[in-house]
């Protein structure tokens, strides 16, 4: 199966969150995300992601996310209150 290499790039959500997926060595992919809320709180989540061509998981100390890749979009679920109350990475992300 193809790995998440096709996911590499920067993504933005309508709510202002940003996500970048980078290759970090052979077969390793890294998630770097910033979530914002209306109260100007900011959460940064970093961690390695593992998965297949369509689905991946990120598990870090503070946050667990499920990521689905479709066409040029990322759909992220889970991760409520990552880094603080009211901060979430949930949503649809567009490739920048």
C-alpha atoms as one frame of an Amber mdcrd trajectory, in Angstrom:
protein
   0.000   0.000   0.000   1.089   3.540  -0.668   1.976   5.415   2.475   0.961
   8.962   3.368   3.565  10.426   1.003   0.770  11.828  -1.188  -0.383  13.851
   1.822   2.825  15.886   2.090   2.071  19.596   2.066   0.386  22.450   3.886
  -3.346  22.624   4.614  -5.679  25.282   6.012  -9.169  25.008   7.527 -11.939
  27.591   7.215 -11.635  28.242  10.953  -7.997  29.334  10.582  -6.271  26.153
  11.725  -3.216  25.061   9.787  -1.587  21.681   9.300   1.636  20.688   7.588
   2.606  17.111   6.839   6.293  16.518   6.183   8.469  13.553   5.390  11.001
  12.898   8.148  13.228  10.083   7.012  12.395   6.882   5.193   8.772   5.905
   5.805   8.203   8.491   8.556   5.739  11.350   8.289   5.393  14.232  10.700
   2.293  16.301  11.554   2.746  19.929  12.623  -0.568  21.641  13.372  -1.751
  24.907  14.888  -5.323  25.354  16.143  -6.814  28.717  17.051 -10.037  29.770
  18.751 -12.014  32.983  18.933 -10.451  33.759  22.295  -6.995  33.908  20.690
  -5.888  30.664  22.315  -3.389  28.680  20.310  -2.521  24.989  20.430   0.393
  23.439  18.609   0.410  19.683  18.079   3.377  17.840  16.641   3.879  14.157
  16.167   4.487  11.293  13.800   1.542   9.945  11.831   1.066   6.377  10.717
  -1.355   4.972   8.227  -2.200   4.032   4.690  -3.048   5.909   1.511  -6.431
   7.100   2.851  -6.324   6.945   6.662  -3.809   7.861   9.329  -3.547   8.292
  13.073  -1.603  10.760  15.157  -1.044   9.960  18.803   0.903  12.433  20.909
   1.037  13.224  24.625  -1.797  15.727  24.420  -3.789  14.752  21.383  -5.152
  11.838  19.357  -6.326  12.562  15.823  -7.804  10.518  13.002  -6.978  11.841
   9.544  -8.657  10.904   6.266  -7.201  12.032   2.950  -9.586  12.523   0.022
  -8.579  14.204  -3.211  -7.013  17.529  -2.115  -8.618  17.575   1.354  -7.813
  16.333   4.830 -10.664  15.494   7.191  -9.625  15.454  10.833 -11.684  14.030
  13.692 -10.929  13.592  17.366  -8.578  15.838  19.262 -11.144  17.832  21.193
  -9.439  20.217  23.609  -5.965  19.612  22.188  -3.840  22.016  24.161  -6.732
  23.807  25.868 -10.468  24.181  26.283 -12.289  24.989  23.075  -9.357  24.160
  20.810  -9.887  21.481  18.208  -8.379  20.293  14.963 -11.655  18.782  13.761
 -12.764  19.817  10.321 -12.066  19.916   6.621  -8.674  21.188   5.466  -7.800
  22.477   2.009  -4.365  22.094   0.461  -2.649  25.500   0.345
